[in-house]
Amino acid sequence: MRHSSRVWQLPPQDDLPSALHSTVGGHPIVARRLARMGISDPTAARQFLDSAQYSPTPASALPDIEVAVARLRQAIRQAERILVWGDFDVDGQTASALLYASLRELGARVTVHLPNRFREGHGIHLATLQRHLQDGFDLLLTCDTGVDAHQAVALAAERGVDTIITDHHALPERLPNALAVVNPRRLPEGHPLRDLPGVGVAYKLIQMLEPAIAAAHLDLVALGMVADVMPLLGENRYLLQLGLEQLRYSPRVGIRAILQRAQIDAAALNEGHIGFAIAPRLNALGRVGDANPAVELLTTDNYDRALSLAGNLEEANSRRRFLSNQVYAAAIHQVEAEPHLLDYAALVLQHHEWHSGVIGIVASRLVEEFALPTVLLSAPGEELARGSARSVAGLDIMAALRQTQGLLHSYGGHSMAAGMSLRADSISDFRRALSRAVRDMGGAPAAPPLTIAADLSLPELSSELTDEIERLAPFGQGNPPLILLTRGLSLASQRGLGRRGDHRQVIVADQADNRQRVIWWRGAGKSLPKGVFDLAYTLRASHFRGQRENLVEWLAWRENPGAAVELPSAAPKLLSIDYTSSANALDDLTQARQQFPAAQVWAEGAQMPDCVSRLQLAPGETLIVWTIPASRLIWQAALETVNPARLIAFAVRPAWWQPNAFLTRLYGMAKYAVAQRDGAADVPALAAALGDRALAVQAGLHLLRARGLLEVEAADGQLRLWLTQASPDAKRCDKWRARLELILRETRAYRDYWRLHALAELA
């Protein structure tokens, strides 16, 4: 982003308090930053910079914690069965793993349940709780959830089961009638423990039970705290500092496996690695599948098992990336096709094929792109549309949603993020109502100023300066990275970076021809300066293959009068080889594979050896397209994922493109899922195997159900199938048969278009 609309707030020239400067020492940039944060007292400065100087707050300060500890001791002593109920995000995963491992070490009989995002959602799902109660347990212990679980607590109490709630979310008007509600939000504003994450509350609970056991799990506290974007000040900063040390020097088996898969050096690990590498992998489990294996990964002592589970994480994360890129590309396409959508005070977009597990991620990217509160909605078929909202700083999205609640089936969240469901035919009305509510609240506030910490020249960007800046780490909410400024630069060169070319590597030069490499994350497609300019950036150390270097990261630029400089010539276009009219396609494919042995062959709905589907594509130099993609969305997402330099195109239709053949094949796959996978299936995998769109799979399943052959429990791509022998519903059969035929005709029409025009569009 250029940030042309943001005010650049330059550093003041005021004098530093001498006592603070003397205590902090080193480069004055450190003491100046502390002073601007309101940390002028030398003792407070020492505590901020050195965790050994900080005095932690006792766990006993948390409300109800002593009652909770007494009940847990009783449960351990009497060998009662404890059910830990967590959440599917990283805070919930780590809190659950911490409680499970600690209680097991204390001799407790303990099991864990993390809800499925698609079948259960956040919180305590009553039907699932009922099943656990039927199986039998004696004490319900929640973490990162439960503060508003009135019905669940009452249901457990009816069965004679006590509930201990540990949570950190906003308090409802009335607390559940649980035995204990351990929530730091019950503490007054400004209390050192008030901003603990869910895993932090779990840690304090175990600390009251057995401090030595709790201390062994500070690494989990660090993961959950960064992933949940908590304020990194006071007690949170202290716990994160200790947790990072543990992650660097004695990582648990599961974390070692994740780091190995992600190619991260544990000794150089920082909060950035958690936020941008580890947390997304763990979060991917809950976004596209089942988060429960995360608890096993974070608690196992078997390294081979951990490597296997970490491999599953990589697969889930790849799928999450693919789905996110797919949704993002489609969202941008919607905005480009309907630019009037940006005239509303809130951006509301919807599509029936969007995966609800990733729309929140994409909404965040769109907020960055358009500086508008954004709602993305997935509206599959006849189901309720389900959405995720993300806001801009200074605008309470929950307050805006309250003004639209007459159109909503359900909603919840906090000031910056929320979820909702509504009827699909109400989306246009919802867009207008939300936009009106945002305008009534004053609209999206102006972007906050870009607060510059120091005005420096390129030669000043030394390793010594980087070391000084990193004394202020870990960075995050409440303690953002320092923003530096260098004036009078010109662009020497630039090129794409990353497996998909999403990022840019830019070489900047000053008037003395000092040069500096700068990384512009997600800078592809953004406008570059054409003359002399000022650059705002961050500076940190980076470690790659054992080598340390200064990493300068592009934040914003502004024009500065000067001579224009030439931009480098455009990157070479994609090389395409056209076999779409080949009379001997198999022979030509064999020859292409011999010429390019590392090429990926993308084939769907075709029984071909050594091929991949859309879900298995990876970045690579050469992509061979054997079967024609089913839609423009799938085609664009595949190109973004692979980012090939060379494209070899055939034009084979999948084997099951006609309605009867499609339905027969889908029914066969359903029978296999029932026989071999206990009925588990998911729409994207079925669509990829059939070589068609998810919409066609959904229509086909509805038709099989109408024929009485199949029963489906579905929630946005997550399926459970049963074979049945029910009577057909003729009316519904006609409806879904017509729907399936229409979808397959649309796919066929796109494939005809693709064969004639796709390669020309890439030229």
Beta strands, then each sheet from edge to edge (+ up, - down):
strand 1: 8-9
strand 2: 81-85
strand 3: 109-113
strand 4: 139-143
strand 5: 162-166
strand 6: 180-182
strand 7: 347-351
strand 8: 374-378
strand 9: 385-390
strand 10: 410-413
strand 11: 417-422
strand 12: 450-451
strand 13: 454-455
strand 14: 484-497
strand 15: 503-509
strand 16: 515-520
strand 17: 533-544
strand 18: 547-559
strand 19: 575-578
strand 20: 600-602
strand 21: 622-627
strand 22: 646-652
strand 23: 680-682
strand 24: 710-715
strand 25: 718-723
sheet 1: 1+ 12+
sheet 2: 3+ 2+ 4+ 5+ 6+
sheet 3: 7+ 8+ 9- 11+ 10-
sheet 4: 13+ 14+ 15- 16+ 18+ 17-
sheet 5: 19+ 22+ 21+ 20+
sheet 6: 23+ 25- 24+
end
